[in-house]
Amino acid sequence: MGIQDQNIIVVGAGIAGLTAALALRARGANVVVLEQAAEITEVGAGLQISPNGSVVLGALGLGETLAKASVRAQAVVLRDYRQSGEVLRLDLLRYAPDQRFWFVHRADLVNLLADAVRAAGVQVLLSQQVTSVIGGKSPKVTLADGHEMVADLVVGADGLHSKVRLALGPTEDGFFTGQVAWRAIVPNDLGLANEAQLYMGPGRHLVCYPLRDGSMVNLVAVQERDAWAAEGWAHEDDPANLRRVFADFGDTAQALLARVEQVNLWGLCRHPVAARWQSPGLAILGDAAHPTLPFLAQGANLAMEDAWVLAQCLADGAESAQGLAAYQTKRHTRAAKVIGMANGNARKYHLRSAPMRGAAHMALRFGGAMAPARMVRQFDWLYRYDVTA
Ligand SMILES: Cc1cc2nc3c(=O)[nH]c(=O)nc-3n(C[C@H](O)[C@H](O)[C@H](O)COP(=O)(O)OP(=O)(O)OC[C@H]3O[C@@H](n4cnc5c(N)ncnc54)[C@H](O)[C@@H]3O)c2cc1C
């Protein structure tokens, strides 16, 4: 059956689900999105959207809207936690002028996607919690109120605890990485530039970048520690805990941390990439397929890549089964490679021994001084990857 004739249920109205709904609708499918929440809301936090993700939004006609809602990133700057001097500057404007890197508020991205999805004629049904899923020729979802819905394809964009992933077979549990992340937004009254700053300290790092016309700063602070914390953004923490853990960071960090009034804490777990992304009548994408540690800022970007490729494979495949198989083949290796790199980054940022940290920072300084363009272009495989080409 061609994609034009298909009725598709997308479970989850996060970045993966909304992008998939839009991409599938653009190929002519009839799409319904089921979201468990009573309204489409997002935690107050920022996202870095890199060209490999924004190219998908551009192809879906949202390039301008994204640009208006975002701050264009000019550089990524790595710093030692105590000194304000630069260890490495990745000057994006100078060495990747044709590429657009964005800082965007999650709520703004989700809202612009939701508006586009509705305008394209997709129904977004709220307060619809899917409790079980069965694949096959006529896949079926059951909702918490007992209601059942049948479609030609059920797409699981239902995040970490995906019910659709469960329907694809047994899943392996994730494990606590011994790292937690705090997230907060503070006013940008320090006038920080449109750059991502990453302060690297022993067992900890802090990332900050501006949002919304530069009027706010997004903070992500990561600590290695033994005490477990729950996975998810529902858990508020006392800002005093965050300030205590980062008390030995430099002046800018202290000024930002002093402004934190509300903060959420997330226990970072590592989950294996799903071995199986599809079966007859079912497919998964985004965090449902590959929950990603935030050390490369790629979870949402990968989700958007997935969404485009899924719709394209379904449109290209003579049969749905061929399209789904092609989707998994195209996406698994790419997602696993990106996630592998993200997993390794925490170790690099958190070097505990002062001599090792000094040597690593010296190597980065040397690379940045001798070959600044190469330092940026080493990531071409990641950021110049264009699923829409
Ligand atoms: C600290 C941190 C920083 C990050 N920074 C970045 C970054 O800068 N750039 C980046 O690209 N990524 C970043 N990420 C990763 C990114 O946030 C996620 O990978 C991405 O949001 C996943 O989107 P998703 O739509 O797959 O899942 P989710 O956002 O989890 O959405 C799932 C949706 O499904 C709904 N749902 C779940 N179960 C059901 C059900 N049974 N029935 C109905 N609905 C259901 C949920 O309510 C939700 O709306 C970061 C992550 C963390 C933890």
PDBQT file of the ligand as one rigid body, heavy atoms in Angstrom, charges set to zero:
ROOT
HETATM    1  C1  LIG A 401      19.912  17.537  29.922  1.00  0.00    +0.000 C 
HETATM    2  C2  LIG A 401      19.471  17.278  28.515  1.00  0.00    +0.000 A 
HETATM    3  C3  LIG A 401      19.806  18.215  27.524  1.00  0.00    +0.000 A 
HETATM    4  C4  LIG A 401      19.473  17.962  26.188  1.00  0.00    +0.000 A 
HETATM    5  N1  LIG A 401      19.852  18.856  25.224  1.00  0.00    +0.000 NA
HETATM    6  C5  LIG A 401      19.634  18.568  23.939  1.00  0.00    +0.000 A 
HETATM    7  C6  LIG A 401      20.058  19.469  22.900  1.00  0.00    +0.000 A 
HETATM    8  O1  LIG A 401      20.624  20.541  23.163  1.00  0.00    +0.000 OA
HETATM    9  N2  LIG A 401      19.820  19.115  21.595  1.00  0.00    +0.000 N 
HETATM   10  C7  LIG A 401      19.193  17.948  21.266  1.00  0.00    +0.000 A 
HETATM   11  O2  LIG A 401      19.027  17.649  20.065  1.00  0.00    +0.000 OA
HETATM   12  N3  LIG A 401      18.739  17.100  22.213  1.00  0.00    +0.000 NA
HETATM   13  C8  LIG A 401      18.934  17.385  23.537  1.00  0.00    +0.000 A 
HETATM   14  N4  LIG A 401      18.488  16.535  24.495  1.00  0.00    +0.000 N 
HETATM   15  C9  LIG A 401      17.755  15.314  24.099  1.00  0.00    +0.000 C 
HETATM   16  C10 LIG A 401      16.336  15.632  23.686  1.00  0.00    +0.000 C 
HETATM   17  O3  LIG A 401      15.724  16.416  24.691  1.00  0.00    +0.000 OA
HETATM   18  C11 LIG A 401      15.529  14.341  23.480  1.00  0.00    +0.000 C 
HETATM   19  O4  LIG A 401      16.307  13.400  22.788  1.00  0.00    +0.000 OA
HETATM   20  C12 LIG A 401      14.282  14.631  22.640  1.00  0.00    +0.000 C 
HETATM   21  O5  LIG A 401      13.516  15.633  23.242  1.00  0.00    +0.000 OA
HETATM   22  C13 LIG A 401      13.439  13.365  22.493  1.00  0.00    +0.000 C 
HETATM   23  O6  LIG A 401      12.221  13.678  21.872  1.00  0.00    +0.000 OA
HETATM   24  P1  LIG A 401      11.100  12.575  21.728  1.00  0.00    +0.000 P 
HETATM   25  O7  LIG A 401       9.971  13.267  21.043  1.00  0.00    +0.000 OA
HETATM   26  O8  LIG A 401      11.655  11.341  21.145  1.00  0.00    +0.000 OA
HETATM   27  O9  LIG A 401      10.681  12.188  23.215  1.00  0.00    +0.000 OA
HETATM   28  P2  LIG A 401       9.902  13.022  24.317  1.00  0.00    +0.000 P 
HETATM   29  O10 LIG A 401      10.284  14.456  24.271  1.00  0.00    +0.000 OA
HETATM   30  O11 LIG A 401      10.074  12.278  25.584  1.00  0.00    +0.000 OA
HETATM   31  O12 LIG A 401       8.365  12.960  23.878  1.00  0.00    +0.000 OA
HETATM   32  C14 LIG A 401       7.575  11.806  24.067  1.00  0.00    +0.000 C 
HETATM   33  C15 LIG A 401       6.114  12.244  24.060  1.00  0.00    +0.000 C 
HETATM   34  O13 LIG A 401       5.304  11.066  24.108  1.00  0.00    +0.000 OA
HETATM   35  C16 LIG A 401       4.317  11.226  25.089  1.00  0.00    +0.000 C 
HETATM   36  N5  LIG A 401       3.998   9.878  25.564  1.00  0.00    +0.000 N 
HETATM   37  C17 LIG A 401       4.814   9.028  26.249  1.00  0.00    +0.000 A 
HETATM   38  N6  LIG A 401       4.189   7.872  26.503  1.00  0.00    +0.000 NA
HETATM   39  C18 LIG A 401       2.951   7.983  25.980  1.00  0.00    +0.000 A 
HETATM   40  C19 LIG A 401       1.842   7.097  25.943  1.00  0.00    +0.000 A 
HETATM   41  N7  LIG A 401       1.901   5.888  26.476  1.00  0.00    +0.000 N 
HETATM   42  N8  LIG A 401       0.715   7.517  25.319  1.00  0.00    +0.000 NA
HETATM   43  C20 LIG A 401       0.649   8.759  24.740  1.00  0.00    +0.000 A 
HETATM   44  N9  LIG A 401       1.677   9.636  24.766  1.00  0.00    +0.000 NA
HETATM   45  C21 LIG A 401       2.821   9.251  25.375  1.00  0.00    +0.000 A 
HETATM   46  C22 LIG A 401       4.969  12.098  26.152  1.00  0.00    +0.000 C 
HETATM   47  O14 LIG A 401       3.999  12.730  26.986  1.00  0.00    +0.000 OA
HETATM   48  C23 LIG A 401       5.749  13.069  25.291  1.00  0.00    +0.000 C 
HETATM   49  O15 LIG A 401       4.963  14.175  24.901  1.00  0.00    +0.000 OA
HETATM   50  C24 LIG A 401      18.760  16.776  25.844  1.00  0.00    +0.000 A 
HETATM   51  C25 LIG A 401      18.371  15.878  26.835  1.00  0.00    +0.000 A 
HETATM   52  C26 LIG A 401      18.721  16.112  28.151  1.00  0.00    +0.000 A 
HETATM   53  C27 LIG A 401      18.336  15.114  29.209  1.00  0.00    +0.000 C 
ENDROOT
TORSDOF 0
